[in-house]
């Protein structure tokens, strides 16, 4: 028997981003077959569930309940349930094991009546269901692709840096950047709108951004993420107020500075950064207030009230204001 959900969904959808859902196709095929086989085996086990018809028939007859000739399991089960329904003096028949079993047997019987004759037919049923689910996922992927492609255009991703959008979970996708650097997109399963970007690398991670082109690749990577998170932010941006905790030994470098080095981490919560200044090891740290444009930043983690940023690029970036507000205690 041939089992396929559909042709592999792999194509270059636009000039900068490729869409590859072949893994989703493979997963749908595998999952559908596994579910069908599990369902078939479970139903076969259920077929063996029965009880002594002669004993139940005798009990029902003693209660004045008539049964048809050659009754089936379902006939006996329905008669047993009907007997209890006609006895207003019995308020909670669940105590009787035959009552509970009869209810279960009827439910199983109805399911068994709908069971195909062969496992191949059942797999075909699951195949059709998987096709429907996979088509819906592909439609969702198209919506996400349009957003990533627009972001790649705004970030001016060079044609020699490949970007691939591939399948993740039911409402997530993976972006593979430059063959090996991934990040994850979580989307609204109804609208396809990208709601969150996770698994973002740090700017100073030289395992991925190394060699002569490392700084350029890093800038494009973070510009793409920024454009996905906030369209237009890599080009214009806006000034925001952030805080950072720096070792005391850096104080002379920061005092009066009009720039900050790349890869520096900042956060939007003064209380949070003040706590970090205390918690980050034995080294004493000052807390600085920074006004900086978002085009020089990437949002690395959105924890709700607290948001974490990192300065991107390979050169120092300008700041509008840099002020020491909480000197480290002696």
Secondary structure as UniProt FT lines:
FT   STRAND          10..12
FT   STRAND          17..20
FT   HELIX           22..47
FT   HELIX           53..62
FT   TURN            63..64
FT   TURN            69..70
FT   HELIX           73..85
FT   TURN            88..89
FT   HELIX           93..95
FT   HELIX           97..113
FT   HELIX           119..154
FT   TURN            155..156
FT   TURN            159..160
FT   STRAND          163..167
FT   TURN            170..171
FT   STRAND          172..177
FT   TURN            178..180
FT   STRAND          181..187
FT   TURN            189..191
FT   STRAND          194..198
FT   TURN            203..204
FT   TURN            206..208
FT   TURN            212..213
FT   HELIX           214..229
FT   TURN            231..236
FT   STRAND          239..247
FT   HELIX           248..250
FT   HELIX           251..254
FT   TURN            255..256
FT   STRAND          259..260
FT   TURN            262..263
FT   STRAND          265..267
FT   HELIX           270..279
FT   STRAND          285..293
FT   HELIX           294..296
FT   STRAND          297..303
FT   TURN            304..305
FT   STRAND          306..311
FT   STRAND          317..318
FT   STRAND          321..326
//
